[in-house]
Amino acid sequence: MQPERPISAIDAERQMGTSVPATVPDSGSGGVRVARRLKKRNGVWYYSRQVPARFADVDRRGWVAISLETRDLARAERLKGAVERELEAYWVALKRGDSDDDKERYRGAIDRARLEGFEYREAPALANSQLDDILARLQRLEQMKIIGAGMDAQPPTPAEVQAADALAGGLSSPALKLSDALAEFYKLTRDKVRAKSEDQLRRWKAPRLKAVNNLIELVGDKAIIDVNRADALSLRAWWQDRVIDEDYTPNSANKDIGHLAQLFDTLNDGLQLGLSKPFQKLRLADEEIKQRSPFTSDQLRHIAKPATLAGMNDQARWIVMAMIETGMRPSEICGLEKDDIILDTAVPHVKIRMKAYRRLKTPYSQRDIPLIGISLEAFQANPDGFPQYRDRTSQLSALVNKVMRGRHLLPTEDHSLYSIRHSFQDRLTAADMPDRLQADLMGHKFNRPRYGEGPTLEHKLEWLSKVVVTATQICES
């Protein structure tokens, strides 16, 4: 049985028979030159080429001859380029289809279906498509003698099996993970970067790698098809926090979101994965990020009830509780160790300090914060800190925001775990707390010269007692 042909091949024979090389006048030398890969047979021009060694294992014909259906040499020269490109694409599709890699075989099926003039559809989707499309695919398989050849037909070759899979949707989309997504993306965008220098290519890849790594850090190395809108919103909330509280610009966030949107769109179009658009319309505008929306006191009391976050792992839940009456940044709570948590004293408190292996956001972040209400309970239950999330603040934020969003605890898309810190700041301001005391509790720079040692723990606790919203008895039900 003859190997199947690319759709542009009018005829492809194992043997050319008697043929005449094409000769073209050479204006430079006054003689003639032999037209590359063109031969004449019975007056008709053919594109003739030996199968390259790297494709010999998937196309065993040795030589390929494709009729150009013309007796005019100039026209044959014009047609040659399109036939050559399609034949090379055909070989690439065969090679991918013979790969041990599921993703390569799937891409080979997509390429082969396109070469035959069809869009690749997996079998379940194909079964629900238009009858005309199904019949056209069956007709093409009959033309290639892959089906309807009778009982005495030879077993199909691997290339014929690939063609059948391509037109009948026999391959399922592989579970492409986020960590593998960029490699596939680079394959699909080679034409866009072919003119870049090595350094330009490195700088083009770097921000895309950063965006994917940020997403993996937040949601884990999920399969591309499992990344959903909730994951995208978690990334947006994480970036909002960084823009508001860590002096990043909205442009930094929007670059990440834009790169991920482009990645998903390219993979979806190139591999026909049937993805949604989870990162669509998520860009941050300056007016959106000037102030994080705070929770009300009633909302904080509800969050502090044991039943509200039931089911979340204990350390994550207690970190949320620790924020409510201290206003600490999540990274500061996650970084606390046993020696930083002082409970056996007249004023239980935590000490936030710069360490050789862990930096703080600013030098002003170093401070002591008294513990009261549900935050005191959080540290009494975790006197050694929260080792599960030490140096893993992004994972904590992603989990908490996902749970809170799923339980309708975030009133708007501008709310997140970090909103608890902003609520704390609002409560301090509403109580007319002195500016220096507010700065000392929040870890902010105080804009006037500092004199003396500053407020004592007792003084801080006195003021915190005026703004506490989670006395123990409030949080029991």
LUMVEXFI-930228 format. One record per residue (C-alpha): residue number from 1; residue in one letter; x, y, z. Coordinates in Angstrom, 1 decimal. Example, Ala and Ser with C-alpha at 12.3 -4.5 7.8 and 13.67 -1.06 7.14 Angstrom:
<sites>
- 1|A|12.3|-4.5|7.8;
- 2|S|13.7|-1.1|7.1;
</sites>
This chain:
<sites>
- 1|M|0.0|0.0|0.0;
- 2|Q|1.3|3.4|-1.0;
- 3|P|1.9|5.9|1.8;
- 4|E|-0.8|8.6|1.9;
- 5|R|0.0|11.9|0.2;
- 6|P|-0.1|15.5|1.2;
- 7|I|-3.2|17.2|-0.1;
- 8|S|-1.3|19.2|-2.7;
- 9|A|0.3|16.1|-4.2;
- 10|I|-1.5|15.2|-7.4;
- 11|D|0.6|12.1|-7.9;
- 12|A|3.4|10.6|-5.8;
- 13|E|5.2|7.5|-7.1;
- 14|R|7.9|5.3|-5.7;
- 15|Q|9.7|5.3|-9.0;
- 16|M|9.9|8.3|-11.4;
- 17|G|10.6|6.2|-14.4;
- 18|T|12.3|8.0|-17.3;
- 19|S|12.7|11.6|-16.4;
- 20|V|14.5|14.6|-17.8;
- 21|P|16.2|17.2|-15.5;
- 22|A|14.9|20.7|-15.9;
- 23|T|17.3|23.2|-17.5;
- 24|V|17.0|26.9|-17.2;
- 25|P|19.1|29.5|-19.1;
- 26|D|21.8|31.0|-17.0;
- 27|S|22.1|34.7|-17.8;
- 28|G|25.3|35.0|-15.9;
- 29|S|27.3|32.4|-17.8;
- 30|G|25.5|32.2|-21.0;
- 31|G|24.9|28.5|-20.5;
- 32|V|22.2|26.6|-18.6;
- 33|R|21.6|25.5|-15.0;
- 34|V|19.7|22.6|-13.7;
- 35|A|16.5|23.6|-11.9;
- 36|R|16.7|22.3|-8.4;
- 37|R|14.2|19.5|-7.6;
- 38|L|12.4|19.7|-10.9;
- 39|K|12.2|16.8|-13.3;
- 40|K|10.1|16.3|-16.5;
- 41|R|8.2|13.1|-17.1;
- 42|N|6.2|12.5|-20.3;
- 43|G|6.2|16.3|-20.8;
- 44|V|4.8|17.1|-17.3;
- 45|W|6.9|18.8|-14.6;
- 46|Y|7.3|17.0|-11.2;
- 47|Y|8.7|18.2|-7.9;
- 48|S|11.3|15.4|-7.1;
- 49|R|13.1|15.1|-3.9;
- 50|Q|14.9|12.5|-1.9;
- 51|V|13.4|11.9|1.6;
- 52|P|15.8|13.6|4.1;
- 53|A|17.7|11.2|6.4;
- 54|R|16.0|12.6|9.5;
- 55|F|12.6|11.6|8.1;
- 56|A|13.6|8.3|6.6;
- 57|D|12.2|6.3|9.5;
- 58|V|8.7|7.7|9.0;
- 59|D|8.7|8.0|5.2;
- 60|R|10.4|5.0|3.5;
- 61|R|9.7|6.0|-0.1;
- 62|G|13.3|7.0|-0.7;
- 63|W|12.3|9.5|-3.4;
- 64|V|9.1|11.6|-3.6;
- 65|A|7.7|12.8|-6.9;
- 66|I|4.7|15.2|-7.0;
- 67|S|3.1|16.2|-10.2;
- 68|L|2.9|20.0|-10.7;
- 69|E|0.3|19.4|-13.5;
- 70|T|2.0|21.8|-15.9;
- 71|R|4.2|21.6|-19.0;
- 72|D|5.5|25.1|-18.5;
- 73|L|8.8|25.4|-16.7;
- 74|A|8.3|28.9|-15.4;
- 75|R|4.9|27.9|-13.9;
- 76|A|6.6|24.8|-12.4;
- 77|E|9.2|27.1|-10.7;
- 78|R|6.4|29.2|-9.2;
- 79|L|4.5|26.2|-7.9;
- 80|K|7.6|24.5|-6.5;
- 81|G|7.9|26.6|-3.3;
- 82|A|4.3|25.9|-2.1;
- 83|V|4.7|22.1|-2.7;
- 84|E|8.0|22.1|-1.0;
- 85|R|6.7|23.8|2.1;
- 86|E|3.7|21.5|2.3;
- 87|L|5.8|18.4|1.9;
- 88|E|8.2|19.5|4.7;
- 89|A|5.2|20.2|6.9;
- 90|Y|4.0|16.7|6.1;
- 91|W|7.3|15.1|7.2;
- 92|V|7.3|17.1|10.4;
- 93|A|3.7|16.0|11.1;
- 94|L|4.8|12.3|10.5;
- 95|K|7.8|12.7|12.8;
- 96|R|5.7|14.2|15.6;
- 97|G|3.1|11.5|15.2;
- 98|D|5.8|8.9|15.6;
- 99|S|7.1|10.5|18.8;
- 100|D|7.1|8.9|22.3;
- 101|D|5.9|12.2|23.7;
- 102|D|2.1|12.6|24.0;
- 103|K|2.2|16.3|23.3;
- 104|E|4.3|15.8|20.2;
- 105|R|1.9|13.2|18.9;
- 106|Y|-1.1|15.4|19.6;
- 107|R|0.6|18.3|17.7;
- 108|G|1.4|16.0|14.9;
- 109|A|-2.3|15.1|14.6;
- 110|I|-3.2|18.8|14.5;
- 111|D|-0.7|19.5|11.8;
- 112|R|-1.7|16.5|9.8;
- 113|A|-5.4|17.4|9.9;
- 114|R|-4.6|20.9|8.7;
- 115|L|-2.5|19.5|5.8;
- 116|E|-5.5|17.4|4.8;
- 117|G|-7.7|20.6|4.9;
- 118|F|-9.5|19.9|8.2;
- 119|E|-9.5|21.3|11.7;
- 120|Y|-8.5|18.7|14.3;
- 121|R|-11.4|17.7|16.5;
- 122|E|-11.3|15.0|19.2;
- 123|A|-13.7|12.2|18.6;
- 124|P|-16.4|13.3|21.1;
- 125|A|-16.5|16.8|19.6;
- 126|L|-16.4|15.4|16.1;
- 127|A|-19.4|13.1|16.8;
- 128|N|-21.4|16.3|17.5;
- 129|S|-20.2|18.3|14.5;
- 130|Q|-21.9|18.8|11.1;
- 131|L|-22.7|15.7|9.1;
- 132|D|-21.0|17.3|6.0;
- 133|D|-17.8|17.6|7.9;
- 134|I|-17.9|14.0|9.0;
- 135|L|-18.6|12.8|5.5;
- 136|A|-15.8|14.9|4.0;
- 137|R|-13.3|13.3|6.4;
- 138|L|-14.5|9.8|5.6;
- 139|Q|-14.2|10.6|1.9;
- 140|R|-10.7|11.7|2.3;
- 141|L|-9.8|8.5|4.2;
- 142|E|-11.3|6.5|1.4;
- 143|Q|-9.2|8.5|-1.2;
- 144|M|-6.1|7.5|0.8;
- 145|K|-7.3|3.9|0.8;
- 146|I|-7.2|3.9|4.6;
- 147|I|-10.8|2.7|4.9;
- 148|G|-13.0|0.8|2.5;
- 149|A|-10.1|-1.2|1.0;
- 150|G|-11.7|-4.6|1.5;
- 151|M|-10.8|-7.7|3.5;
- 152|D|-7.6|-8.4|1.5;
- 153|A|-6.0|-5.0|2.2;
- 154|Q|-2.6|-4.9|3.8;
- 155|P|-2.4|-3.7|7.4;
- 156|P|-2.2|0.0|7.7;
- 157|T|1.2|1.6|8.0;
- 158|P|2.1|3.8|11.0;
- 159|A|1.7|6.9|8.7;
- 160|E|-1.8|5.7|7.7;
- 161|V|-2.8|5.2|11.4;
- 162|Q|-1.6|8.8|12.1;
- 163|A|-3.8|10.1|9.2;
- 164|A|-6.8|8.2|10.5;
- 165|D|-6.2|9.5|14.0;
- 166|A|-5.8|13.1|12.6;
- 167|L|-9.1|13.0|10.7;
- 168|A|-11.1|10.9|13.1;
- 169|G|-10.0|12.6|16.3;
- 170|G|-8.3|9.6|17.8;
- 171|L|-5.9|11.4|20.1;
- 172|S|-7.0|13.1|23.3;
- 173|S|-5.4|16.4|24.4;
- 174|P|-2.4|15.7|26.7;
- 175|A|-2.4|17.1|30.2;
- 176|L|-0.1|20.0|29.6;
- 177|K|1.1|21.4|32.9;
- 178|L|2.0|25.0|33.6;
- 179|S|5.7|24.1|34.0;
- 180|D|5.7|22.7|30.4;
- 181|A|3.5|25.4|28.9;
- 182|L|6.3|27.8|27.9;
- 183|A|8.2|25.1|26.0;
- 184|E|5.1|24.5|23.9;
- 185|F|4.5|28.3|23.6;
- 186|Y|8.0|28.8|22.3;
- 187|K|7.5|26.1|19.6;
- 188|L|4.3|27.9|18.5;
- 189|T|5.9|31.3|18.3;
- 190|R|9.2|30.5|16.6;
- 191|D|8.2|32.6|13.6;
- 192|K|7.8|35.7|15.8;
- 193|V|11.3|35.5|17.3;
- 194|R|13.4|34.2|14.5;
- 195|A|15.0|37.6|13.9;
- 196|K|15.9|38.2|17.6;
- 197|S|19.5|38.0|18.8;
- 198|E|20.4|35.7|21.6;
- 199|D|20.2|38.5|24.1;
- 200|Q|16.9|39.8|22.7;
- 201|L|15.5|36.3|22.9;
- 202|R|16.6|36.0|26.5;
- 203|R|15.0|39.3|27.5;
- 204|W|11.8|38.3|25.6;
- 205|K|11.6|35.0|27.5;
- 206|A|12.4|36.3|31.0;
- 207|P|9.2|38.1|31.8;
- 208|R|7.1|35.2|30.5;
- 209|L|9.0|32.8|32.7;
- 210|K|8.5|35.1|35.6;
- 211|A|4.7|35.3|35.0;
- 212|V|4.3|31.5|34.8;
- 213|N|6.4|31.0|37.9;
- 214|N|4.3|33.5|39.8;
- 215|L|1.2|31.6|38.8;
- 216|I|2.7|28.3|39.8;
- 217|E|3.7|29.6|43.1;
- 218|L|0.1|30.8|43.8;
- 219|V|-1.9|27.9|42.4;
- 220|G|0.5|25.0|42.0;
- 221|D|1.7|23.3|38.8;
- 222|K|-1.8|22.6|37.5;
- 223|A|-2.7|21.3|34.1;
- 224|I|-3.4|24.2|31.7;
- 225|I|-7.0|23.0|31.1;
- 226|D|-7.6|23.1|34.9;
- 227|V|-6.6|26.8|35.4;
- 228|N|-9.8|28.7|35.9;
- 229|R|-11.1|32.2|36.6;
- 230|A|-10.7|31.8|40.4;
- 231|D|-6.9|31.1|39.9;
- 232|A|-6.7|34.2|37.7;
- 233|L|-8.4|36.3|40.3;
- 234|S|-6.1|35.0|42.9;
- 235|L|-3.1|36.2|40.8;
- 236|R|-4.8|39.6|40.4;
- 237|A|-5.5|40.0|44.1;
- 238|W|-1.9|39.0|44.9;
- 239|W|-0.6|41.7|42.5;
- 240|Q|-3.0|44.3|43.9;
- 241|D|-1.5|43.7|47.3;
- 242|R|2.0|44.1|46.0;
- 243|V|1.1|47.3|44.1;
- 244|I|-0.6|48.9|47.1;
- 245|D|1.8|47.7|49.9;
- 246|E|5.1|46.9|48.2;
- 247|D|5.5|49.8|45.8;
- 248|Y|5.1|47.9|42.6;
- 249|T|3.5|49.6|39.7;
- 250|P|0.3|48.5|38.0;
- 251|N|2.4|48.1|34.8;
- 252|S|4.3|45.2|36.5;
- 253|A|1.0|43.5|37.3;
- 254|N|-0.4|44.1|33.9;
- 255|K|2.7|42.6|32.2;
- 256|D|2.2|39.4|34.1;
- 257|I|-1.5|39.2|33.3;
- 258|G|-0.9|40.1|29.7;
- 259|H|1.9|37.5|29.2;
- 260|L|-0.4|34.8|30.7;
- 261|A|-3.3|35.8|28.6;
- 262|Q|-1.1|35.6|25.5;
- 263|L|0.3|32.2|26.6;
- 264|F|-3.2|30.7|27.0;
- 265|D|-4.5|32.1|23.8;
- 266|T|-1.5|30.8|21.8;
- 267|L|-1.7|27.4|23.3;
- 268|N|-5.4|27.2|22.8;
- 269|D|-5.2|28.2|19.1;
- 270|G|-2.2|26.1|18.4;
- 271|L|-3.1|22.9|20.2;
- 272|Q|-6.9|23.4|20.1;
- 273|L|-7.4|22.7|23.8;
- 274|G|-10.8|24.3|24.1;
- 275|L|-9.7|26.6|26.9;
- 276|S|-11.6|29.5|28.3;
- 277|K|-10.0|32.9|28.7;
- 278|P|-9.3|33.1|32.5;
- 279|F|-7.1|36.2|32.3;
- 280|Q|-9.4|38.3|30.1;
- 281|K|-10.2|41.8|31.4;
- 282|L|-8.1|41.6|34.6;
- 283|R|-5.7|44.4|34.0;
- 284|L|-5.2|46.8|36.9;
- 285|A|-5.9|50.5|36.4;
- 286|D|-4.3|53.2|38.6;
- 287|E|-7.6|54.3|40.0;
- 288|E|-8.4|50.7|41.0;
- 289|I|-5.4|50.1|43.2;
- 290|K|-5.0|53.4|45.1;
- 291|Q|-6.7|51.9|48.1;
- 292|R|-7.5|48.3|49.0;
- 293|S|-11.1|47.9|50.1;
- 294|P|-11.3|47.2|53.9;
- 295|F|-13.6|44.8|55.7;
- 296|T|-16.2|46.3|58.2;
- 297|S|-16.0|45.3|61.8;
- 298|D|-19.0|43.1|61.5;
- 299|Q|-17.4|41.3|58.5;
- 300|L|-14.3|40.7|60.6;
- 301|R|-16.3|39.3|63.5;
- 302|H|-18.0|36.9|61.0;
- 303|I|-14.6|35.8|59.6;
- 304|A|-13.3|35.2|63.1;
- 305|K|-16.1|32.7|63.9;
- 306|P|-14.8|29.1|63.9;
- 307|A|-17.4|27.9|61.5;
- 308|T|-16.7|30.5|58.9;
- 309|L|-13.3|29.1|57.8;
- 310|A|-14.0|25.5|59.0;
- 311|G|-12.2|23.1|56.7;
- 312|M|-9.3|25.3|55.9;
- 313|N|-6.0|23.9|57.4;
- 314|D|-5.4|25.0|61.0;
- 315|Q|-2.3|27.1|60.3;
- 316|A|-3.8|29.1|57.5;
- 317|R|-7.0|29.8|59.5;
- 318|W|-5.0|30.9|62.6;
- 319|I|-2.8|33.2|60.4;
- 320|V|-6.0|35.0|59.3;
- 321|M|-7.0|35.3|63.0;
- 322|A|-3.6|36.6|63.8;
- 323|M|-4.0|39.5|61.3;
- 324|I|-7.3|40.7|62.6;
- 325|E|-6.1|42.4|65.8;
- 326|T|-2.5|43.1|64.8;
- 327|G|-2.7|44.4|61.2;
- 328|M|0.5|42.5|60.4;
- 329|R|1.4|41.7|56.9;
- 330|P|1.0|38.0|56.0;
- 331|S|4.7|37.7|55.2;
- 332|E|5.5|39.1|58.7;
- 333|I|3.3|36.5|60.4;
- 334|C|4.6|33.7|58.3;
- 335|G|8.2|34.6|59.2;
- 336|L|7.7|34.6|63.0;
- 337|E|9.6|31.9|64.9;
- 338|K|9.4|30.6|68.5;
- 339|D|11.7|33.3|69.9;
- 340|D|9.7|36.1|68.3;
- 341|I|6.5|35.1|70.1;
- 342|I|6.4|36.2|73.7;
- 343|L|3.4|34.9|75.6;
- 344|D|4.6|34.4|79.2;
- 345|T|4.7|38.0|80.1;
- 346|A|2.4|40.8|81.5;
- 347|V|1.8|42.0|77.9;
- 348|P|1.9|39.1|75.4;
- 349|H|3.3|40.3|72.1;
- 350|V|5.3|39.4|69.0;
- 351|K|8.6|40.9|67.9;
- 352|I|9.0|41.6|64.2;
- 353|R|12.8|41.7|63.4;
- 354|M|15.1|41.8|60.4;
- 355|K|17.1|38.6|60.2;
- 356|A|20.2|37.5|58.3;
- 357|Y|18.1|35.0|56.2;
- 358|R|14.8|37.0|56.1;
- 359|R|14.4|40.6|55.1;
- 360|L|11.5|42.9|56.0;
- 361|K|9.8|45.3|53.6;
- 362|T|11.4|48.4|55.2;
- 363|P|13.5|49.2|58.2;
- 364|Y|10.4|50.7|59.8;
- 365|S|8.7|47.3|59.8;
- 366|Q|10.7|46.3|62.8;
- 367|R|8.3|46.6|65.8;
- 368|D|6.7|45.0|68.8;
- 369|I|2.9|44.4|68.7;
- 370|P|0.8|43.5|71.7;
- 371|L|-1.6|40.6|71.3;
- 372|I|-5.3|40.9|72.1;
- 373|G|-8.6|39.2|71.2;
- 374|I|-8.6|36.5|68.5;
- 375|S|-5.0|37.3|67.6;
- 376|L|-3.8|36.4|71.1;
- 377|E|-5.7|33.1|70.8;
- 378|A|-4.0|32.4|67.4;
- 379|F|-0.5|32.6|69.0;
- 380|Q|-1.5|30.7|72.1;
- 381|A|-2.6|27.9|69.8;
- 382|N|0.7|28.3|67.7;
- 383|P|3.5|29.3|70.1;
- 384|D|6.1|28.1|67.7;
- 385|G|4.7|30.1|64.8;
- 386|F|3.4|28.8|61.5;
- 387|P|6.2|26.6|59.9;
- 388|Q|3.8|25.3|57.2;
- 389|Y|3.9|28.7|55.6;
- 390|R|7.3|30.0|56.5;
- 391|D|8.7|31.6|53.3;
- 392|R|5.5|30.5|51.5;
- 393|T|3.3|33.6|51.8;
- 394|S|2.2|33.4|48.2;
- 395|Q|0.7|29.9|48.7;
- 396|L|-1.0|31.1|51.9;
- 397|S|-2.6|34.1|50.1;
- 398|A|-3.7|32.0|47.2;
- 399|L|-5.4|29.4|49.5;
- 400|V|-7.1|32.0|51.8;
- 401|N|-8.3|34.1|48.9;
- 402|K|-9.7|31.1|47.1;
- 403|V|-11.5|29.8|50.2;
- 404|M|-12.9|33.3|51.1;
- 405|R|-14.0|33.9|47.5;
- 406|G|-15.7|30.5|47.4;
- 407|R|-17.6|31.2|50.6;
- 408|H|-18.6|34.7|49.5;
- 409|L|-16.5|36.4|52.2;
- 410|L|-15.0|38.9|49.8;
- 411|P|-17.6|41.6|49.1;
- 412|T|-15.9|42.8|45.9;
- 413|E|-13.0|41.7|43.6;
- 414|D|-11.0|44.4|45.3;
- 415|H|-11.1|42.6|48.6;
- 416|S|-8.5|40.0|49.6;
- 417|L|-6.7|38.7|52.7;
- 418|Y|-4.7|41.9|52.7;
- 419|S|-7.9|43.9|53.2;
- 420|I|-7.7|42.8|56.9;
- 421|R|-4.6|45.0|57.3;
- 422|H|-6.4|47.9|55.8;
- 423|S|-9.3|47.4|58.1;
- 424|F|-6.9|47.6|61.0;
- 425|Q|-5.4|50.9|59.8;
- 426|D|-8.9|52.3|59.4;
- 427|R|-9.8|51.3|63.0;
- 428|L|-6.7|53.0|64.3;
- 429|T|-7.5|56.2|62.4;
- 430|A|-11.1|56.2|63.5;
- 431|A|-10.0|56.0|67.1;
- 432|D|-7.9|59.2|66.7;
- 433|M|-4.8|57.3|67.7;
- 434|P|-1.7|59.5|67.7;
- 435|D|0.2|59.4|64.4;
- 436|R|3.4|58.0|65.9;
- 437|L|1.5|55.2|67.6;
- 438|Q|-0.2|54.3|64.3;
- 439|A|3.1|54.2|62.5;
- 440|D|4.6|52.0|65.2;
- 441|L|1.8|49.5|65.0;
- 442|M|1.6|49.5|61.2;
- 443|G|5.3|49.4|60.6;
- 444|H|5.2|52.7|58.6;
- 445|K|7.7|55.5|58.4;
- 446|F|6.9|58.3|60.9;
- 447|N|7.4|61.6|59.0;
- 448|R|8.7|63.6|62.0;
- 449|P|11.9|63.2|63.9;
- 450|R|11.7|60.4|66.5;
- 451|Y|12.7|61.2|70.1;
- 452|G|13.0|58.7|72.9;
- 453|E|12.2|55.0|72.8;
- 454|G|8.6|55.5|71.6;
- 455|P|5.3|54.0|72.9;
- 456|T|5.6|51.2|75.4;
- 457|L|3.8|47.8|75.0;
- 458|E|1.4|48.9|77.8;
- 459|H|0.6|52.1|75.9;
- 460|K|0.0|50.2|72.7;
- 461|L|-2.2|47.7|74.4;
- 462|E|-4.2|50.4|76.0;
- 463|W|-5.0|51.8|72.5;
- 464|L|-5.6|48.4|70.9;
- 465|S|-8.2|47.7|73.6;
- 466|K|-10.2|50.6|72.3;
- 467|V|-10.4|49.2|68.7;
- 468|V|-10.5|45.4|69.4;
- 469|V|-13.4|43.7|67.4;
- 470|T|-13.0|40.1|68.4;
- 471|A|-13.3|39.7|72.1;
- 472|T|-13.3|35.9|72.9;
- 473|Q|-17.0|35.8|73.8;
- 474|I|-17.8|37.3|70.4;
- 475|C|-16.0|34.7|68.4;
- 476|E|-17.3|31.5|70.1;
- 477|S|-20.4|31.1|67.8;
</sites>
